[in-house]
């Protein structure tokens, strides 16, 4: 293994330094190609990777793939004539896999969190202490992707989980019925200028009492926070909710 500029260059590969592309001869006679570590670093975060279609020929010093990055958009140019016989489908779906050249990035084949709860903790914290008022019946969730690695549990993988969309459609219908039941707000009922809100001291007192109970870990019985707490889906009891979950994670 050669170390150049702090980057590792395996010695079994062949390097086209003019185009910053490496080549690896395979047993079946084909050649695998990729970008050198320095090319990936200089280009920035990889956003889109588009190879030529399988079966398409290419000429020397012409493109066999294009790449769009945070700092650069360009082509991978071949050192010889050839024909595309295969392409990295995983790389097309998740081009950020190329960012593995950055050692400070997490391995996309592994989980980024030791505790799965940390992946959704900021959202739970925001809903718990942000004053969001939602009827308990509308607090629902659908679990999918359990025991799958992070790289196989992304938005583009959602269609594999057949129960998700029917559940979402059912929730949307339930939400629409809830809004419909509230009734239509007639034009002119609430004026934009000079309108004074009616007093709601009792409601404010109830909200303040709810906030105190939440901080001390005693939510209303049979409420969503109580269910979450009983199932250990959150552990956000704190007397000072001003510090977000993200701040807490960064302090660890």
Secondary structure as a PSIPRED ss2 file (coil, helix, strand):
# PSIPRED VFORMAT (PSIPRED V4.0)

   1 X C   1.000  0.000  0.000
   2 X E   0.000  0.000  1.000
   3 X E   0.000  0.000  1.000
   4 X E   0.000  0.000  1.000
   5 X C   1.000  0.000  0.000
   6 X C   1.000  0.000  0.000
   7 X E   0.000  0.000  1.000
   8 X E   0.000  0.000  1.000
   9 X E   0.000  0.000  1.000
  10 X C   1.000  0.000  0.000
  11 X C   1.000  0.000  0.000
  12 X C   1.000  0.000  0.000
  13 X C   1.000  0.000  0.000
  14 X E   0.000  0.000  1.000
  15 X E   0.000  0.000  1.000
  16 X E   0.000  0.000  1.000
  17 X C   1.000  0.000  0.000
  18 X C   1.000  0.000  0.000
  19 X C   1.000  0.000  0.000
  20 X C   1.000  0.000  0.000
  21 X E   0.000  0.000  1.000
  22 X E   0.000  0.000  1.000
  23 X E   0.000  0.000  1.000
  24 X E   0.000  0.000  1.000
  25 X E   0.000  0.000  1.000
  26 X C   1.000  0.000  0.000
  27 X C   1.000  0.000  0.000
  28 X C   1.000  0.000  0.000
  29 X C   1.000  0.000  0.000
  30 X C   1.000  0.000  0.000
  31 X E   0.000  0.000  1.000
  32 X E   0.000  0.000  1.000
  33 X E   0.000  0.000  1.000
  34 X E   0.000  0.000  1.000
  35 X E   0.000  0.000  1.000
  36 X C   1.000  0.000  0.000
  37 X H   0.000  1.000  0.000
  38 X H   0.000  1.000  0.000
  39 X H   0.000  1.000  0.000
  40 X H   0.000  1.000  0.000
  41 X H   0.000  1.000  0.000
  42 X H   0.000  1.000  0.000
  43 X H   0.000  1.000  0.000
  44 X C   1.000  0.000  0.000
  45 X C   1.000  0.000  0.000
  46 X E   0.000  0.000  1.000
  47 X E   0.000  0.000  1.000
  48 X E   0.000  0.000  1.000
  49 X E   0.000  0.000  1.000
  50 X E   0.000  0.000  1.000
  51 X E   0.000  0.000  1.000
  52 X C   1.000  0.000  0.000
  53 X C   1.000  0.000  0.000
  54 X C   1.000  0.000  0.000
  55 X C   1.000  0.000  0.000
  56 X C   1.000  0.000  0.000
  57 X E   0.000  0.000  1.000
  58 X E   0.000  0.000  1.000
  59 X C   1.000  0.000  0.000
  60 X C   1.000  0.000  0.000
  61 X C   1.000  0.000  0.000
  62 X C   1.000  0.000  0.000
  63 X E   0.000  0.000  1.000
  64 X E   0.000  0.000  1.000
  65 X E   0.000  0.000  1.000
  66 X E   0.000  0.000  1.000
  67 X E   0.000  0.000  1.000
  68 X E   0.000  0.000  1.000
  69 X E   0.000  0.000  1.000
  70 X C   1.000  0.000  0.000
  71 X C   1.000  0.000  0.000
  72 X C   1.000  0.000  0.000
  73 X E   0.000  0.000  1.000
  74 X E   0.000  0.000  1.000
  75 X E   0.000  0.000  1.000
  76 X E   0.000  0.000  1.000
  77 X E   0.000  0.000  1.000
  78 X C   1.000  0.000  0.000
  79 X C   1.000  0.000  0.000
  80 X C   1.000  0.000  0.000
  81 X C   1.000  0.000  0.000
  82 X E   0.000  0.000  1.000
  83 X E   0.000  0.000  1.000
  84 X C   1.000  0.000  0.000
  85 X C   1.000  0.000  0.000
  86 X C   1.000  0.000  0.000
  87 X C   1.000  0.000  0.000
  88 X C   1.000  0.000  0.000
  89 X H   0.000  1.000  0.000
  90 X H   0.000  1.000  0.000
  91 X H   0.000  1.000  0.000
  92 X H   0.000  1.000  0.000
  93 X H   0.000  1.000  0.000
  94 X C   1.000  0.000  0.000
  95 X H   0.000  1.000  0.000
  96 X H   0.000  1.000  0.000
  97 X H   0.000  1.000  0.000
  98 X H   0.000  1.000  0.000
  99 X H   0.000  1.000  0.000
 100 X H   0.000  1.000  0.000
 101 X H   0.000  1.000  0.000
 102 X C   1.000  0.000  0.000
 103 X C   1.000  0.000  0.000
 104 X C   1.000  0.000  0.000
 105 X C   1.000  0.000  0.000
 106 X C   1.000  0.000  0.000
 107 X C   1.000  0.000  0.000
 108 X C   1.000  0.000  0.000
 109 X C   1.000  0.000  0.000
 110 X C   1.000  0.000  0.000
 111 X C   1.000  0.000  0.000
 112 X C   1.000  0.000  0.000
 113 X C   1.000  0.000  0.000
 114 X C   1.000  0.000  0.000
 115 X C   1.000  0.000  0.000
 116 X H   0.000  1.000  0.000
 117 X H   0.000  1.000  0.000
 118 X H   0.000  1.000  0.000
 119 X H   0.000  1.000  0.000
 120 X C   1.000  0.000  0.000
 121 X H   0.000  1.000  0.000
 122 X H   0.000  1.000  0.000
 123 X H   0.000  1.000  0.000
 124 X H   0.000  1.000  0.000
 125 X H   0.000  1.000  0.000
 126 X H   0.000  1.000  0.000
 127 X H   0.000  1.000  0.000
 128 X H   0.000  1.000  0.000
 129 X H   0.000  1.000  0.000
 130 X C   1.000  0.000  0.000
 131 X C   1.000  0.000  0.000
 132 X C   1.000  0.000  0.000
 133 X C   1.000  0.000  0.000
 134 X C   1.000  0.000  0.000
 135 X C   1.000  0.000  0.000
 136 X H   0.000  1.000  0.000
 137 X H   0.000  1.000  0.000
 138 X H   0.000  1.000  0.000
 139 X C   1.000  0.000  0.000
 140 X C   1.000  0.000  0.000
 141 X C   1.000  0.000  0.000
 142 X C   1.000  0.000  0.000
 143 X C   1.000  0.000  0.000
 144 X C   1.000  0.000  0.000
 145 X C   1.000  0.000  0.000
 146 X C   1.000  0.000  0.000
 147 X C   1.000  0.000  0.000
 148 X C   1.000  0.000  0.000
 149 X C   1.000  0.000  0.000
 150 X H   0.000  1.000  0.000
 151 X H   0.000  1.000  0.000
 152 X H   0.000  1.000  0.000
 153 X C   1.000  0.000  0.000
 154 X C   1.000  0.000  0.000
 155 X H   0.000  1.000  0.000
 156 X H   0.000  1.000  0.000
 157 X H   0.000  1.000  0.000
 158 X H   0.000  1.000  0.000
 159 X H   0.000  1.000  0.000
 160 X H   0.000  1.000  0.000
 161 X C   1.000  0.000  0.000
 162 X H   0.000  1.000  0.000
 163 X H   0.000  1.000  0.000
 164 X H   0.000  1.000  0.000
 165 X H   0.000  1.000  0.000
 166 X H   0.000  1.000  0.000
 167 X H   0.000  1.000  0.000
 168 X H   0.000  1.000  0.000
 169 X H   0.000  1.000  0.000
 170 X H   0.000  1.000  0.000
 171 X H   0.000  1.000  0.000
 172 X H   0.000  1.000  0.000
 173 X H   0.000  1.000  0.000
 174 X H   0.000  1.000  0.000
 175 X H   0.000  1.000  0.000
 176 X H   0.000  1.000  0.000
 177 X H   0.000  1.000  0.000
 178 X H   0.000  1.000  0.000
 179 X H   0.000  1.000  0.000
 180 X H   0.000  1.000  0.000
 181 X H   0.000  1.000  0.000
 182 X H   0.000  1.000  0.000
 183 X C   1.000  0.000  0.000
 184 X C   1.000  0.000  0.000
 185 X C   1.000  0.000  0.000
 186 X C   1.000  0.000  0.000
 187 X C   1.000  0.000  0.000
 188 X C   1.000  0.000  0.000
 189 X C   1.000  0.000  0.000
 190 X C   1.000  0.000  0.000
 191 X C   1.000  0.000  0.000
 192 X C   1.000  0.000  0.000
 193 X C   1.000  0.000  0.000
 194 X C   1.000  0.000  0.000
 195 X C   1.000  0.000  0.000
 196 X C   1.000  0.000  0.000
 197 X C   1.000  0.000  0.000
 198 X C   1.000  0.000  0.000
 199 X C   1.000  0.000  0.000
 200 X C   1.000  0.000  0.000
 201 X H   0.000  1.000  0.000
 202 X H   0.000  1.000  0.000
 203 X H   0.000  1.000  0.000
 204 X H   0.000  1.000  0.000
 205 X H   0.000  1.000  0.000
 206 X H   0.000  1.000  0.000
 207 X H   0.000  1.000  0.000
 208 X H   0.000  1.000  0.000
 209 X H   0.000  1.000  0.000
 210 X H   0.000  1.000  0.000
 211 X H   0.000  1.000  0.000
 212 X H   0.000  1.000  0.000
 213 X H   0.000  1.000  0.000
 214 X H   0.000  1.000  0.000
 215 X H   0.000  1.000  0.000
 216 X C   1.000  0.000  0.000
 217 X C   1.000  0.000  0.000
 218 X C   1.000  0.000  0.000
 219 X C   1.000  0.000  0.000
 220 X C   1.000  0.000  0.000
 221 X C   1.000  0.000  0.000
 222 X C   1.000  0.000  0.000
 223 X C   1.000  0.000  0.000
 224 X H   0.000  1.000  0.000
 225 X H   0.000  1.000  0.000
 226 X H   0.000  1.000  0.000
 227 X H   0.000  1.000  0.000
 228 X H   0.000  1.000  0.000
 229 X H   0.000  1.000  0.000
 230 X H   0.000  1.000  0.000
 231 X C   1.000  0.000  0.000
 232 X C   1.000  0.000  0.000
 233 X C   1.000  0.000  0.000
 234 X C   1.000  0.000  0.000
 235 X C   1.000  0.000  0.000
 236 X C   1.000  0.000  0.000
 237 X C   1.000  0.000  0.000
 238 X C   1.000  0.000  0.000
 239 X C   1.000  0.000  0.000
 240 X C   1.000  0.000  0.000
 241 X C   1.000  0.000  0.000
 242 X C   1.000  0.000  0.000
 243 X C   1.000  0.000  0.000
 244 X C   1.000  0.000  0.000
 245 X H   0.000  1.000  0.000
 246 X H   0.000  1.000  0.000
 247 X H   0.000  1.000  0.000
 248 X H   0.000  1.000  0.000
 249 X H   0.000  1.000  0.000
 250 X H   0.000  1.000  0.000
 251 X H   0.000  1.000  0.000
 252 X C   1.000  0.000  0.000
